[in-house]
Amino acid sequence: MGAALAAPALLKTHRAAALEPVDVELVLAVDVSRSVDAQEQALQFAGYAAAFRDPRLAQGIAGGPVGSIAVCLFTWSDWDIQNLLVPWTRIDGPASAAGFAAAVDAAPRETFLYTSISGAIDYASRLFGQRYEGTRQVVDISGDGVNNSGRSLAETRQTALDRGIVLNGLAVLDRDPSPNAALAGLPPLDEYYRDEVIGGPGSFLMVAEGFEAFETAVRRKIIREIALAPPPGPLVERAYA
């Protein structure tokens, strides 16, 4: 009887021990709602791929205690639409970083309807602890609109923060915003992401001034996210094309 009772605990311990240590578990969540047209979506994917080809990223990873990070990328739109395009990948140098970039380049492009930031956070939260164990768990949410699908963003955000997950944002500002947003009384997107989306120790928001600035924004953002001890920085940073 004693051995039988101990078996589940031993199994749980074995599974926990099987997780590979990394410095950071980083989830990249990419908006593919209908407000992101084909050209803008291409700029997003190209920006992520370029970030992982940047030698400064590999140098930053090498500076960690473990010397590796784990990264995955998924796209999101409606509350029930999230697609994992690049599964968890261990990155420990230029070669593995280039492999991740190639996987991003090869990932399919699709466009859906609504913008469910809450659905993206829920999905991202479930991805952690599957293969790797990082000292930090970070979700990098990029988007160009406010939550309009799924459950309460405030509730979802708080659930993630209670688990110790850090939520960072990359808000993409449309240089020609729709007048409907102002008529609906919606706050500027950068203020919305700052106040309603990001959270957790060291969290921050990167603002891309137009999709043409996305590559610069995402490169700076990821390099800051993988830092061993992210230096104190502005809550909101801005990138320009």
C-alpha positions in Angstrom: 0.0 0.0 0.0 2.8 2.4 1.0 4.6 1.8 -2.3 1.4 2.3 -4.3 0.7 5.6 -2.5 4.3 6.8 -3.1 4.2 6.0 -6.9 2.3 9.1 -8.0 4.6 11.4 -6.0 7.7 9.6 -7.5 6.2 10.0 -10.9 5.6 13.7 -10.4 9.1 14.2 -9.1 10.5 12.4 -12.1 8.6 14.5 -14.5 9.7 17.7 -12.8 13.3 16.6 -12.8 13.0 15.9 -16.6 12.4 19.6 -17.3 15.5 21.1 -18.9 16.8 24.2 -17.1 17.0 27.5 -19.1 17.5 31.1 -18.1 14.2 32.2 -19.6 11.0 30.6 -21.0 9.8 33.2 -23.6 6.5 32.9 -25.4 6.0 35.1 -28.5 2.4 35.9 -29.2 1.7 37.5 -32.6 -1.5 39.2 -33.5 -3.1 38.0 -36.8 -6.5 39.7 -36.5 -8.2 41.3 -39.5 -6.7 44.7 -38.6 -3.3 43.3 -39.6 -3.1 43.2 -43.4 -0.9 40.8 -45.4 2.0 43.4 -45.7 1.8 44.2 -42.0 1.8 40.5 -41.1 4.9 39.9 -43.3 6.7 42.8 -41.5 5.9 41.1 -38.1 7.3 37.8 -39.1 10.3 39.3 -40.7 10.9 41.3 -37.6 10.9 38.3 -35.3 13.2 36.4 -37.7 15.6 39.3 -37.9 15.8 39.6 -34.1 17.0 36.0 -33.8 19.6 36.5 -36.4 21.0 39.5 -34.6 24.4 38.5 -33.0 23.6 40.6 -30.0 20.8 38.2 -29.1 23.1 35.2 -29.0 25.7 37.2 -27.0 23.0 38.1 -24.5 21.9 34.4 -24.2 25.5 33.3 -23.6 25.8 35.7 -20.7 23.2 33.8 -18.6 24.0 31.3 -15.8 22.7 28.4 -18.0 23.6 30.0 -21.3 20.4 29.1 -23.0 16.7 30.1 -23.3 13.6 28.4 -24.6 11.3 30.2 -27.0 8.1 29.4 -28.9 5.9 31.4 -31.2 2.1 31.3 -31.7 -0.4 33.5 -33.6 -3.7 34.6 -32.1 -6.9 36.3 -33.0 -10.4 35.3 -31.8 -10.8 33.9 -28.3 -10.6 30.4 -29.6 -8.0 30.8 -32.3 -4.4 30.3 -31.3 -1.9 28.4 -33.5 1.5 27.3 -32.3 3.7 27.8 -35.3 7.1 27.3 -33.8 7.2 24.9 -30.9 9.5 25.2 -27.9 13.1 25.5 -29.1 16.2 25.7 -27.0 18.5 28.5 -28.1 22.1 28.5 -26.9 24.0 30.2 -29.7 24.0 31.6 -33.2 23.2 28.3 -34.9 20.1 27.5 -32.9 19.0 31.1 -33.1 19.3 31.0 -36.9 17.3 27.8 -36.9 14.5 29.4 -34.9 14.6 32.4 -37.4 14.3 30.0 -40.3 11.3 28.3 -38.7 9.6 31.7 -38.3 10.3 32.5 -42.0 8.7 29.2 -43.0 5.6 29.5 -40.8 2.3 29.9 -42.5 0.5 33.2 -42.7 -3.2 33.3 -41.9 -5.7 36.1 -40.9 -8.7 35.8 -38.7 -11.3 38.3 -37.3 -11.2 39.5 -33.7 -8.6 40.5 -31.2 -8.6 38.4 -28.0 -5.7 39.4 -25.9 -7.3 37.5 -23.0 -7.4 34.4 -25.1 -3.7 34.9 -26.1 -2.7 35.2 -22.4 -4.7 32.1 -21.4 -3.1 30.1 -24.2 0.4 31.3 -23.5 0.1 30.5 -19.8 -0.7 26.9 -20.6 2.5 26.5 -22.6 4.9 26.9 -19.7 6.5 24.0 -17.9 6.1 21.5 -20.8 9.8 20.9 -21.6 11.8 23.6 -19.9 12.1 25.2 -16.6 13.3 28.8 -16.6 14.1 31.2 -13.8 11.6 33.6 -15.5 8.5 32.9 -17.6 7.8 35.8 -20.0 5.0 36.4 -22.5 5.7 38.8 -25.3 2.3 40.0 -26.7 2.4 42.0 -29.9 -0.8 43.6 -31.3 -2.4 46.6 -32.9 -5.8 46.6 -31.2 -7.7 46.3 -27.9 -9.4 43.2 -26.5 -12.7 42.6 -28.2 -13.3 38.9 -27.9 -13.2 36.3 -25.1 -13.3 36.7 -21.3 -12.3 39.7 -19.2 -8.8 40.8 -19.9 -8.4 42.0 -16.3 -9.3 38.6 -15.0 -7.1 36.7 -17.4 -4.2 39.1 -16.8 -4.5 38.7 -13.0 -4.5 34.9 -13.2 -1.2 35.0 -15.2 0.4 37.5 -12.8 -0.7 35.3 -9.8 1.3 32.5 -11.4 4.4 34.6 -11.6 4.3 35.1 -15.3 5.6 38.4 -16.7 3.5 40.0 -19.4 5.3 42.4 -21.8 3.7 44.2 -24.6 4.6 45.3 -28.1 1.9 47.8 -29.3 2.0 48.6 -33.0 0.6 52.1 -33.6 -1.2 52.7 -36.9 0.1 55.8 -38.5 -3.4 56.4 -39.9 -5.7 55.2 -37.1 -9.4 54.7 -37.7 -11.6 57.5 -36.5 -13.9 54.8 -35.1 -11.6 54.2 -32.2 -11.9 57.8 -31.0 -15.6 57.8 -31.5 -15.9 54.6 -29.4 -14.1 56.3 -26.6 -11.2 53.9 -26.7 -7.9 55.0 -25.2 -4.7 55.3 -27.3 -3.3 51.8 -27.9 0.0 52.5 -26.1 -1.8 53.7 -23.0 -4.2 50.7 -23.2 -1.3 48.2 -23.3 0.6 50.0 -20.6 -2.4 50.1 -18.2 -4.3 47.0 -19.1 -1.9 44.4 -20.6 1.6 44.4 -19.2 2.4 43.4 -15.7 4.8 41.5 -13.4 8.4 42.2 -12.2 10.4 44.2 -14.7 7.5 44.2 -17.2 7.6 46.9 -20.0 6.0 48.0 -23.2 7.7 48.6 -26.5 5.8 50.8 -28.9 6.4 50.5 -32.6 5.5 53.7 -34.4 4.0 51.9 -37.4 4.6 48.4 -38.7 7.7 49.7 -40.5 9.3 50.1 -37.1 8.3 46.6 -36.0 11.7 45.0 -36.7 13.6 47.6 -34.6 11.0 47.3 -31.8 11.0 43.5 -31.5 14.8 43.2 -31.7 15.3 45.7 -28.9 12.5 44.2 -26.9 13.7 40.6 -27.0 17.3 41.5 -26.2 16.0 43.3 -23.1 13.7 40.4 -22.2 16.5 37.8 -22.2 18.9 39.8 -20.1 20.1 37.9 -17.0 19.1 40.8 -14.7 17.2 43.2 -16.9 18.5 46.6 -16.0 16.0 49.2 -14.8 14.6 50.8 -17.9 11.6 52.9 -19.0 8.2 51.4 -18.6 7.5 52.4 -22.1 10.1 52.4 -24.9 9.4 53.6 -28.5 10.9 52.5 -31.8 10.8 54.4 -35.1 11.4 53.2 -38.6 
